């Protein structure tokens, strides 16, 4: 947990004060609503105190007394069947209008108790909101029975309701990404964000699953602090945690900008992990009881490799696993991606606690396992994330810690640096058949931005880092050098294609001189496309792809000695009357490039 | 006022932008475009498979200028974008009836 005071910085507003402010805003609204309700009752019924059978109820975040500066005020005017609906509506109008006049973001409704119960039965959002219901004014006795009924129904119908909640959560994360890894996350809507924290509360309310409550609440309230600071600083209700506002929010909270970004992403990462564990348990329950044959014979442990087995929908370590075996983690990882299932958190923690370091360079068996892991496609991401969360990745790749959860300096990126590198690796795994050395390709794709963790041009400083890692992972020196070259020049093709005249024969010749051979060109082209696709859709638009692939075709022609066969009238052809430049004589010094990043990829 | 539209080779964009900036043109709209003229398109071969590049990647830039500046802006673009080879692009000029700056509501020359 970050302690600003211990770090020698004085926070402008500390977390305790922010929590007090949230409660203070809620208290202020309570007072206002009570006054408005009393006046409304008096205005409608001509009496000062009344409202029997009617109550104003705070739900959602307001119900929890967690009002951020721009939070909606979620209020229900609830009444029982003895109250004339027209009277309830009239009272409600007298309450709502003054709030609208004050420009308060009001989320309001009028329901009788049965409508309230029915609405909660039909819409899980009403139900979860009611779980935090708190009477503010009027007949308090009206509220508790309804909340109890909604809660009882929530527990009784948990299996069907949670399927609904789960689907909505997946759709929300699809739209808003993950707080930990999206380039511009939404503190509320992103996976691991505030809404996930509230969802966890509703999961726990079912009694189907349990979570570490203290940690969950710490994560949720810490995110609330960041959200409050964001609202205070920007003066807007937006929950988008964009790079341009972070420095000011950080000053407000007494953090450094990068420090706050990391702190917030880490909160989201931990929250997402807690959510994943909880939802895995829920999924087990939603899947229903196992067939009787399975239950009779106990859990089916299917051996995958030495010390690694599949148990239902998880990869686990077997009881006799040699936890000192340095390749055990890699075998478990490969087992998970090949079986398409999660790696058990318990097993991942067990591995992390006992993992022995591999000798350097790694034996070929370990190198092959790592390549298999990296080449596994989209299954790579969750398993890598699990192992990273438990501290295993850092044992394989200490350089990873410098880029983990780091926001990208370029606004075109959709992910943090570490997730972008993984996504580039996933993209590269779709192009394994396009290259002669898929193993070199996936390692270079994973490491292409490793230089972003240190000072300097990331391509330049990343190249020797990548080469050293490849050597450490047991690649031959020539292959490790190719990994370094691919990392060094991973921005070459898009930069040249968009900034140099690709019709000019010297352009292709110069690129050919850097690349050296067709095999390397194929890998560079594959990394370029993978990098771009992992960056965002626009980075590999038809327009850009046309330019880059046009350049690749021309460089290939040079490397294959076929450039002279091009049509002289063709746009990107090689004019027949122009003599081919002797690119081999150019050498490394013959081509000085100013490779500025077109997308800082 | 006139709208000057230019379609140029992508690699010439930086030079054109710098030249226009030096000539006092502060803003413009830039689009990644595709098209063809005399240069046609053709089929490239990539990893053994042909792909059609009949639409050639270009940059399209648009700038609204005062009548008095049209000639110099066109000249600046033409000079900066020229390579002398097929596919250098086109510049054309059309009249503009009115312009409004959204932020301030200023109109016509004041909005440029």
Boltz contact constraints between the chains, C-beta under 6 A:
constraints:
  - contact:
      token1: [A, 434]
      token2: [B, 47]
      max_distance: 6.0
  - contact:
      token1: [A, 498]
      token2: [B, 10]
      max_distance: 6.0
  - contact:
      token1: [A, 499]
      token2: [B, 11]
      max_distance: 6.0
  - contact:
      token1: [A, 500]
      token2: [B, 11]
      max_distance: 6.0
  - contact:
      token1: [A, 501]
      token2: [B, 11]
      max_distance: 6.0
  - contact:
      token1: [A, 503]
      token2: [B, 85]
      max_distance: 6.0
  - contact:
      token1: [A, 543]
      token2: [B, 32]
      max_distance: 6.0
  - contact:
      token1: [A, 543]
      token2: [B, 57]
      max_distance: 6.0
  - contact:
      token1: [A, 546]
      token2: [B, 53]
      max_distance: 6.0
  - contact:
      token1: [A, 546]
      token2: [B, 57]
      max_distance: 6.0
  - contact:
      token1: [A, 547]
      token2: [B, 57]
      max_distance: 6.0
  - contact:
      token1: [A, 549]
      token2: [B, 46]
      max_distance: 6.0
  - contact:
      token1: [A, 550]
      token2: [B, 44]
      max_distance: 6.0
  - contact:
      token1: [A, 553]
      token2: [B, 44]
      max_distance: 6.0
  - contact:
      token1: [A, 553]
      token2: [B, 45]
      max_distance: 6.0
  - contact:
      token1: [A, 553]
      token2: [B, 46]
      max_distance: 6.0
  - contact:
      token1: [A, 570]
      token2: [B, 42]
      max_distance: 6.0
  - contact:
      token1: [A, 571]
      token2: [B, 39]
      max_distance: 6.0
  - contact:
      token1: [A, 571]
      token2: [B, 56]
      max_distance: 6.0
  - contact:
      token1: [A, 571]
      token2: [B, 87]
      max_distance: 6.0
